[in-house]
Amino acid sequence: VDLLLLLLFLVLVGLSLSKQQHPTIPVVTWIAVLLVFICIFRISYMFAYMNGNFEENRVADYIVFEIPTFLLFTAVILTIGFWRKLSNDKVSFDEVLDRHLWGTVAVAIALVWALFAIVAIVYAVVILSGSEGESDCPGRVPASNDEEEKQTRTLSIVYQTVVIVVTFVLAIVFAVTSVRLHHMTQGVKKAKTFIFRTGLTLVSSFLLRCVLFLIILIANFSSAPYMFCTLMVTEIFMMLVLQFEFNKRFFTILFTVGFSAAISSNDDKRLQSHDTIDVTYRE
Protein backbone atom coordinates (compact mmCIF):
# COMPACT_ATOMS: atom_id res chain seq x y z
CA VAL A 1 0.00 0.00 0.00
CA ASP A 2 2.89 2.37 0.75
CA LEU A 3 4.36 1.61 -2.66
CA LEU A 4 1.02 2.36 -4.38
CA LEU A 5 0.75 5.67 -2.49
CA LEU A 6 4.30 6.55 -3.51
CA LEU A 7 3.74 5.78 -7.20
CA LEU A 8 0.40 7.62 -7.20
CA PHE A 9 2.05 10.70 -5.71
CA LEU A 10 4.84 10.71 -8.31
CA VAL A 11 2.35 10.30 -11.19
CA LEU A 12 0.09 13.10 -9.96
CA VAL A 13 2.99 15.48 -9.36
CA GLY A 14 4.32 14.71 -12.83
CA LEU A 15 0.93 15.40 -14.41
CA SER A 16 0.52 18.63 -12.46
CA LEU A 17 3.96 19.99 -13.37
CA SER A 18 3.60 19.00 -17.03
CA LYS A 19 0.47 21.18 -17.34
CA GLN A 20 2.22 24.30 -15.99
CA GLN A 21 4.11 26.62 -18.31
CA HIS A 22 6.30 27.78 -15.43
CA PRO A 23 6.33 24.91 -12.89
CA THR A 24 6.35 26.02 -9.28
CA ILE A 25 6.48 23.98 -6.09
CA PRO A 26 3.94 25.13 -3.47
CA VAL A 27 4.57 24.73 0.24
CA VAL A 28 2.08 21.88 0.60
CA THR A 29 4.12 19.86 -1.89
CA TRP A 30 7.00 19.75 0.59
CA ILE A 31 4.60 18.25 3.13
CA ALA A 32 3.70 15.60 0.56
CA VAL A 33 7.42 14.96 -0.07
CA LEU A 34 7.83 14.19 3.65
CA LEU A 35 5.00 11.66 3.35
CA VAL A 36 6.86 10.09 0.42
CA PHE A 37 9.95 9.65 2.60
CA ILE A 38 7.75 8.03 5.26
CA CYS A 39 6.57 5.51 2.64
CA ILE A 40 10.18 4.82 1.60
CA PHE A 41 11.34 4.25 5.18
CA ARG A 42 8.35 1.97 5.95
CA ILE A 43 8.95 -0.10 2.79
CA SER A 44 12.68 -0.38 3.54
CA TYR A 45 12.10 -1.29 7.17
CA MET A 46 9.60 -4.05 6.37
CA PHE A 47 11.87 -5.73 3.81
CA ALA A 48 14.93 -5.42 6.06
CA TYR A 49 13.03 -6.73 9.08
CA MET A 50 11.65 -9.77 7.23
CA ASN A 51 15.14 -10.56 5.86
CA GLY A 52 16.65 -10.42 9.36
CA ASN A 53 18.94 -7.48 8.55
CA PHE A 54 18.36 -5.89 11.96
CA GLU A 55 19.17 -8.93 14.09
CA GLU A 56 22.79 -7.85 14.57
CA ASN A 57 22.19 -4.11 14.48
CA ARG A 58 19.60 -3.01 17.01
CA VAL A 59 20.60 0.65 16.67
CA ALA A 60 19.64 0.64 12.99
CA ASP A 61 16.42 -1.19 13.85
CA TYR A 62 15.46 1.46 16.41
CA ILE A 63 16.45 4.44 14.25
CA VAL A 64 14.83 3.33 10.98
CA PHE A 65 11.59 2.48 12.78
CA GLU A 66 11.48 5.83 14.63
CA ILE A 67 12.45 8.14 11.74
CA PRO A 68 8.84 8.32 10.36
CA THR A 69 7.72 9.73 13.73
CA PHE A 70 10.05 12.69 13.33
CA LEU A 71 9.22 13.10 9.63
CA LEU A 72 5.55 13.39 10.59
CA PHE A 73 6.48 15.80 13.38
CA THR A 74 8.32 17.94 10.80
CA ALA A 75 5.27 17.86 8.51
CA VAL A 76 3.05 19.02 11.38
CA ILE A 77 5.35 21.98 12.11
CA LEU A 78 5.50 22.96 8.43
CA THR A 79 1.73 22.74 8.24
CA ILE A 80 1.25 24.96 11.28
CA GLY A 81 3.72 27.48 9.84
CA PHE A 82 1.84 27.57 6.56
CA TRP A 83 -1.48 28.01 8.34
CA ARG A 84 -0.05 30.81 10.48
CA LYS A 85 1.06 32.62 7.36
CA LEU A 86 -2.35 32.39 5.73
CA SER A 87 -4.12 33.40 8.94
CA ASN A 88 -2.48 36.80 8.89
CA ASP A 89 -5.07 39.56 8.45
CA LYS A 90 -3.16 41.02 5.51
CA VAL A 91 -2.87 37.57 3.90
CA SER A 92 0.41 38.56 2.23
CA PHE A 93 3.24 38.94 4.69
CA ASP A 94 5.87 41.62 4.39
CA GLU A 95 9.46 40.41 4.18
CA VAL A 96 10.27 40.92 7.89
CA LEU A 97 7.24 39.00 9.20
CA ASP A 98 7.73 36.26 6.63
CA ARG A 99 11.37 35.83 7.60
CA HIS A 100 10.45 35.77 11.30
CA LEU A 101 7.80 33.08 10.78
CA TRP A 102 9.91 30.71 8.71
CA GLY A 103 12.88 31.34 10.99
CA THR A 104 10.74 30.12 13.89
CA VAL A 105 9.65 27.10 11.85
CA ALA A 106 13.29 26.29 10.99
CA VAL A 107 14.30 26.50 14.67
CA ALA A 108 11.38 24.23 15.67
CA ILE A 109 12.33 21.64 13.05
CA ALA A 110 15.98 21.82 14.15
CA LEU A 111 14.90 21.14 17.76
CA VAL A 112 12.82 18.15 16.60
CA TRP A 113 15.78 16.55 14.86
CA ALA A 114 18.02 17.44 17.79
CA LEU A 115 15.62 15.40 19.94
CA PHE A 116 15.95 12.55 17.44
CA ALA A 117 19.76 12.75 17.62
CA ILE A 118 19.67 12.73 21.44
CA VAL A 119 17.34 9.71 21.50
CA ALA A 120 19.55 7.81 19.02
CA ILE A 121 22.75 8.61 20.93
CA VAL A 122 21.26 7.69 24.31
CA TYR A 123 19.99 4.39 22.90
CA ALA A 124 23.28 3.51 21.16
CA VAL A 125 25.80 4.72 23.74
CA VAL A 126 24.06 4.54 27.11
CA ILE A 127 21.56 1.69 26.81
CA LEU A 128 23.17 -0.79 24.39
CA SER A 129 26.79 -0.19 25.37
CA GLY A 130 26.13 0.04 29.09
CA SER A 131 24.27 -3.22 29.49
CA GLU A 132 25.29 -6.83 29.02
CA GLY A 133 23.06 -9.84 28.75
CA GLU A 134 22.97 -12.42 31.50
CA SER A 135 22.42 -16.16 31.13
CA ASP A 136 21.29 -18.62 33.79
CA CYS A 137 23.54 -21.21 32.17
CA PRO A 138 26.30 -19.66 29.99
CA GLY A 139 26.97 -21.63 26.85
CA ARG A 140 23.63 -23.43 26.99
CA VAL A 141 20.89 -20.86 27.63
CA PRO A 142 20.80 -17.70 25.44
CA ALA A 143 21.55 -14.49 27.32
CA SER A 144 18.61 -12.25 28.13
CA ASN A 145 18.74 -8.58 28.99
CA ASP A 146 15.63 -7.47 30.80
CA GLU A 147 17.34 -4.29 32.02
CA GLU A 148 18.07 -3.20 28.44
CA GLU A 149 14.46 -3.71 27.39
CA LYS A 150 13.27 -1.78 30.44
CA GLN A 151 15.60 1.15 29.68
CA THR A 152 14.60 1.17 26.00
CA ARG A 153 10.93 1.26 26.94
CA THR A 154 11.57 4.11 29.42
CA LEU A 155 13.45 6.10 26.78
CA SER A 156 10.62 5.65 24.27
CA ILE A 157 7.99 6.64 26.84
CA VAL A 158 9.90 9.83 27.73
CA TYR A 159 10.38 11.07 24.19
CA GLN A 160 6.88 10.04 23.06
CA THR A 161 5.50 12.02 26.02
CA VAL A 162 7.53 15.06 24.98
CA VAL A 163 6.26 14.72 21.42
CA ILE A 164 2.64 14.44 22.62
CA VAL A 165 2.93 17.56 24.80
CA VAL A 166 4.42 19.59 21.95
CA THR A 167 1.80 18.25 19.54
CA PHE A 168 -0.98 19.32 21.93
CA VAL A 169 0.51 22.82 21.87
CA LEU A 170 0.64 22.74 18.05
CA ALA A 171 -2.98 21.52 17.97
CA ILE A 172 -3.99 24.55 20.04
CA VAL A 173 -2.08 26.81 17.64
CA PHE A 174 -3.86 25.13 14.75
CA ALA A 175 -7.25 25.71 16.42
CA VAL A 176 -6.46 29.40 16.96
CA THR A 177 -5.29 29.69 13.36
CA SER A 178 -8.50 28.08 12.11
CA VAL A 179 -10.60 30.55 14.10
CA ARG A 180 -8.67 33.47 12.59
CA LEU A 181 -9.16 32.06 9.09
CA HIS A 182 -12.87 31.64 9.76
CA HIS A 183 -13.19 35.37 10.40
CA MET A 184 -11.32 36.38 7.25
CA THR A 185 -12.95 37.57 4.03
CA GLN A 186 -14.84 35.18 1.77
CA GLY A 187 -12.20 35.60 -0.93
CA VAL A 188 -10.16 32.75 0.52
CA LYS A 189 -13.04 30.37 1.18
CA LYS A 190 -11.43 27.49 -0.77
CA ALA A 191 -8.12 28.07 0.96
CA LYS A 192 -9.83 28.00 4.35
CA THR A 193 -11.57 24.70 3.54
CA PHE A 194 -8.36 23.12 2.28
CA ILE A 195 -6.39 24.36 5.29
CA PHE A 196 -8.92 23.13 7.81
CA ARG A 197 -9.33 19.65 6.33
CA THR A 198 -5.65 19.03 5.63
CA GLY A 199 -4.39 20.48 8.90
CA LEU A 200 -7.01 18.67 10.96
CA THR A 201 -6.19 15.35 9.28
CA LEU A 202 -2.44 15.69 9.78
CA VAL A 203 -2.47 17.03 13.34
CA SER A 204 -5.15 14.65 14.67
CA SER A 205 -3.56 11.59 12.99
CA PHE A 206 -0.13 12.37 14.39
CA LEU A 207 -1.53 13.03 17.86
CA LEU A 208 -3.49 9.75 17.77
CA ARG A 209 -0.39 7.92 16.57
CA CYS A 210 1.70 9.19 19.50
CA VAL A 211 -1.03 8.30 22.01
CA LEU A 212 -1.41 4.75 20.64
CA PHE A 213 2.37 4.26 20.69
CA LEU A 214 2.49 5.52 24.28
CA ILE A 215 -0.27 3.08 25.32
CA ILE A 216 1.60 0.02 24.04
CA LEU A 217 4.81 1.23 25.72
CA ILE A 218 3.24 1.97 29.12
CA ALA A 219 1.17 -1.23 29.11
CA ASN A 220 4.34 -3.13 28.12
CA PHE A 221 2.73 -5.62 25.76
CA SER A 222 3.68 -6.83 22.31
CA SER A 223 0.96 -7.15 19.67
CA ALA A 224 1.55 -7.27 15.93
CA PRO A 225 -2.17 -6.67 15.11
CA TYR A 226 -2.19 -3.61 17.41
CA MET A 227 0.84 -2.09 15.67
CA PHE A 228 -0.53 -3.00 12.25
CA CYS A 229 -3.86 -1.27 12.96
CA THR A 230 -2.07 1.73 14.49
CA LEU A 231 0.13 2.27 11.43
CA MET A 232 -2.73 1.62 9.00
CA VAL A 233 -5.03 4.18 10.65
CA THR A 234 -2.50 6.88 11.53
CA GLU A 235 -0.23 6.63 8.48
CA ILE A 236 -1.85 4.86 5.54
CA PHE A 237 -5.41 6.16 6.02
CA MET A 238 -4.08 9.62 6.81
CA MET A 239 -2.03 9.69 3.60
CA LEU A 240 -4.99 8.44 1.56
CA VAL A 241 -7.11 11.31 2.88
CA LEU A 242 -4.35 13.82 2.14
CA GLN A 243 -3.88 12.37 -1.36
CA PHE A 244 -7.56 12.99 -2.02
CA GLU A 245 -7.33 16.50 -0.57
CA PHE A 246 -4.24 17.45 -2.59
CA ASN A 247 -5.64 16.00 -5.85
CA LYS A 248 -9.38 16.38 -5.42
CA ARG A 249 -9.96 17.29 -9.06
CA PHE A 250 -8.15 14.17 -10.33
CA PHE A 251 -10.03 11.81 -7.99
CA THR A 252 -13.37 13.51 -8.73
CA ILE A 253 -12.88 12.95 -12.46
CA LEU A 254 -11.74 9.37 -11.81
CA PHE A 255 -14.79 8.56 -9.67
CA THR A 256 -17.13 10.26 -12.14
CA VAL A 257 -15.76 8.30 -15.09
CA GLY A 258 -15.91 5.04 -13.12
CA PHE A 259 -19.47 5.70 -11.96
CA SER A 260 -20.58 6.60 -15.49
CA ALA A 261 -18.97 3.44 -16.88
CA ALA A 262 -20.74 1.31 -14.26
CA ILE A 263 -24.13 2.89 -15.09
CA SER A 264 -23.57 2.41 -18.82
CA SER A 265 -22.65 -1.22 -18.26
CA ASN A 266 -25.82 -1.82 -16.23
CA ASP A 267 -27.95 -0.10 -18.90
CA ASP A 268 -26.43 -2.32 -21.61
CA LYS A 269 -27.20 -5.43 -19.56
CA ARG A 270 -30.79 -4.28 -19.04
CA LEU A 271 -31.24 -3.63 -22.77
CA GLN A 272 -29.85 -7.07 -23.61
CA SER A 273 -32.19 -8.62 -21.03
CA HIS A 274 -35.22 -6.79 -22.48
CA ASP A 275 -34.25 -7.84 -26.02
CA THR A 276 -34.04 -11.50 -24.93
CA ILE A 277 -37.44 -11.32 -23.21
CA ASP A 278 -38.97 -9.65 -26.26
CA VAL A 279 -37.58 -12.30 -28.64
CA THR A 280 -38.78 -15.10 -26.34
CA TYR A 281 -42.28 -13.54 -26.16
CA ARG A 282 -42.56 -13.28 -29.98
CA GLU A 283 -41.46 -16.91 -30.41
C-alpha positions in Angstrom: 0.0 0.0 0.0 2.9 2.4 0.8 4.4 1.6 -2.7 1.0 2.4 -4.4 0.7 5.7 -2.5 4.3 6.5 -3.5 3.7 5.8 -7.2 0.4 7.6 -7.2 2.1 10.7 -5.7 4.8 10.7 -8.3 2.4 10.3 -11.2 0.1 13.1 -10.0 3.0 15.5 -9.4 4.3 14.7 -12.8 0.9 15.4 -14.4 0.5 18.6 -12.5 4.0 20.0 -13.4 3.6 19.0 -17.0 0.5 21.2 -17.3 2.2 24.3 -16.0 4.1 26.6 -18.3 6.3 27.8 -15.4 6.3 24.9 -12.9 6.4 26.0 -9.3 6.5 24.0 -6.1 3.9 25.1 -3.5 4.6 24.7 0.2 2.1 21.9 0.6 4.1 19.9 -1.9 7.0 19.7 0.6 4.6 18.2 3.1 3.7 15.6 0.6 7.4 15.0 -0.1 7.8 14.2 3.6 5.0 11.7 3.4 6.9 10.1 0.4 9.9 9.7 2.6 7.8 8.0 5.3 6.6 5.5 2.6 10.2 4.8 1.6 11.3 4.2 5.2 8.4 2.0 5.9 8.9 -0.1 2.8 12.7 -0.4 3.5 12.1 -1.3 7.2 9.6 -4.0 6.4 11.9 -5.7 3.8 14.9 -5.4 6.1 13.0 -6.7 9.1 11.6 -9.8 7.2 15.1 -10.6 5.9 16.6 -10.4 9.4 18.9 -7.5 8.6 18.4 -5.9 12.0 19.2 -8.9 14.1 22.8 -7.9 14.6 22.2 -4.1 14.5 19.6 -3.0 17.0 20.6 0.7 16.7 19.6 0.6 13.0 16.4 -1.2 13.9 15.5 1.5 16.4 16.5 4.4 14.3 14.8 3.3 11.0 11.6 2.5 12.8 11.5 5.8 14.6 12.4 8.1 11.7 8.8 8.3 10.4 7.7 9.7 13.7 10.1 12.7 13.3 9.2 13.1 9.6 5.5 13.4 10.6 6.5 15.8 13.4 8.3 17.9 10.8 5.3 17.9 8.5 3.0 19.0 11.4 5.3 22.0 12.1 5.5 23.0 8.4 1.7 22.7 8.2 1.3 25.0 11.3 3.7 27.5 9.8 1.8 27.6 6.6 -1.5 28.0 8.3 0.0 30.8 10.5 1.1 32.6 7.4 -2.4 32.4 5.7 -4.1 33.4 8.9 -2.5 36.8 8.9 -5.1 39.6 8.5 -3.2 41.0 5.5 -2.9 37.6 3.9 0.4 38.6 2.2 3.2 38.9 4.7 5.9 41.6 4.4 9.5 40.4 4.2 10.3 40.9 7.9 7.2 39.0 9.2 7.7 36.3 6.6 11.4 35.8 7.6 10.5 35.8 11.3 7.8 33.1 10.8 9.9 30.7 8.7 12.9 31.3 11.0 10.7 30.1 13.9 9.6 27.1 11.8 13.3 26.3 11.0 14.3 26.5 14.7 11.4 24.2 15.7 12.3 21.6 13.0 16.0 21.8 14.1 14.9 21.1 17.8 12.8 18.1 16.6 15.8 16.5 14.9 18.0 17.4 17.8 15.6 15.4 19.9 16.0 12.6 17.4 19.8 12.8 17.6 19.7 12.7 21.4 17.3 9.7 21.5 19.5 7.8 19.0 22.7 8.6 20.9 21.3 7.7 24.3 20.0 4.4 22.9 23.3 3.5 21.2 25.8 4.7 23.7 24.1 4.5 27.1 21.6 1.7 26.8 23.2 -0.8 24.4 26.8 -0.2 25.4 26.1 0.0 29.1 24.3 -3.2 29.5 25.3 -6.8 29.0 23.1 -9.8 28.8 23.0 -12.4 31.5 22.4 -16.2 31.1 21.3 -18.6 33.8 23.5 -21.2 32.2 26.3 -19.7 30.0 27.0 -21.6 26.9 23.6 -23.4 27.0 20.9 -20.9 27.6 20.8 -17.7 25.4 21.5 -14.5 27.3 18.6 -12.2 28.1 18.7 -8.6 29.0 15.6 -7.5 30.8 17.3 -4.3 32.0 18.1 -3.2 28.4 14.5 -3.7 27.4 13.3 -1.8 30.4 15.6 1.2 29.7 14.6 1.2 26.0 10.9 1.3 26.9 11.6 4.1 29.4 13.5 6.1 26.8 10.6 5.6 24.3 8.0 6.6 26.8 9.9 9.8 27.7 10.4 11.1 24.2 6.9 10.0 23.1 5.5 12.0 26.0 7.5 15.1 25.0 6.3 14.7 21.4 2.6 14.4 22.6 2.9 17.6 24.8 4.4 19.6 22.0 1.8 18.2 19.5 -1.0 19.3 21.9 0.5 22.8 21.9 0.6 22.7 18.1 -3.0 21.5 18.0 -4.0 24.5 20.0 -2.1 26.8 17.6 -3.9 25.1 14.7 -7.3 25.7 16.4 -6.5 29.4 17.0 -5.3 29.7 13.4 -8.5 28.1 12.1 -10.6 30.6 14.1 -8.7 33.5 12.6 -9.2 32.1 9.1 -12.9 31.6 9.8 -13.2 35.4 10.4 -11.3 36.4 7.3 -13.0 37.6 4.0 -14.8 35.2 1.8 -12.2 35.6 -0.9 -10.2 32.8 0.5 -13.0 30.4 1.2 -11.4 27.5 -0.8 -8.1 28.1 1.0 -9.8 28.0 4.3 -11.6 24.7 3.5 -8.4 23.1 2.3 -6.4 24.4 5.3 -8.9 23.1 7.8 -9.3 19.6 6.3 -5.7 19.0 5.6 -4.4 20.5 8.9 -7.0 18.7 11.0 -6.2 15.3 9.3 -2.4 15.7 9.8 -2.5 17.0 13.3 -5.1 14.6 14.7 -3.6 11.6 13.0 -0.1 12.4 14.4 -1.5 13.0 17.9 -3.5 9.8 17.8 -0.4 7.9 16.6 1.7 9.2 19.5 -1.0 8.3 22.0 -1.4 4.8 20.6 2.4 4.3 20.7 2.5 5.5 24.3 -0.3 3.1 25.3 1.6 0.0 24.0 4.8 1.2 25.7 3.2 2.0 29.1 1.2 -1.2 29.1 4.3 -3.1 28.1 2.7 -5.6 25.8 3.7 -6.8 22.3 1.0 -7.1 19.7 1.5 -7.3 15.9 -2.2 -6.7 15.1 -2.2 -3.6 17.4 0.8 -2.1 15.7 -0.5 -3.0 12.3 -3.9 -1.3 13.0 -2.1 1.7 14.5 0.1 2.3 11.4 -2.7 1.6 9.0 -5.0 4.2 10.6 -2.5 6.9 11.5 -0.2 6.6 8.5 -1.9 4.9 5.5 -5.4 6.2 6.0 -4.1 9.6 6.8 -2.0 9.7 3.6 -5.0 8.4 1.6 -7.1 11.3 2.9 -4.3 13.8 2.1 -3.9 12.4 -1.4 -7.6 13.0 -2.0 -7.3 16.5 -0.6 -4.2 17.4 -2.6 -5.6 16.0 -5.8 -9.4 16.4 -5.4 -10.0 17.3 -9.1 -8.2 14.2 -10.3 -10.0 11.8 -8.0 -13.4 13.5 -8.7 -12.9 12.9 -12.5 -11.7 9.4 -11.8 -14.8 8.6 -9.7 -17.1 10.3 -12.1 -15.8 8.3 -15.1 -15.9 5.0 -13.1 -19.5 5.7 -12.0 -20.6 6.6 -15.5 -19.0 3.4 -16.9 -20.7 1.3 -14.3 -24.1 2.9 -15.1 -23.6 2.4 -18.8 -22.7 -1.2 -18.3 -25.8 -1.8 -16.2 -27.9 -0.1 -18.9 -26.4 -2.3 -21.6 -27.2 -5.4 -19.6 -30.8 -4.3 -19.0 -31.2 -3.6 -22.8 -29.8 -7.1 -23.6 -32.2 -8.6 -21.0 -35.2 -6.8 -22.5 -34.3 -7.8 -26.0 -34.0 -11.5 -24.9 -37.4 -11.3 -23.2 -39.0 -9.7 -26.3 -37.6 -12.3 -28.6 -38.8 -15.1 -26.3 -42.3 -13.5 -26.2 -42.6 -13.3 -30.0 -41.5 -16.9 -30.4 
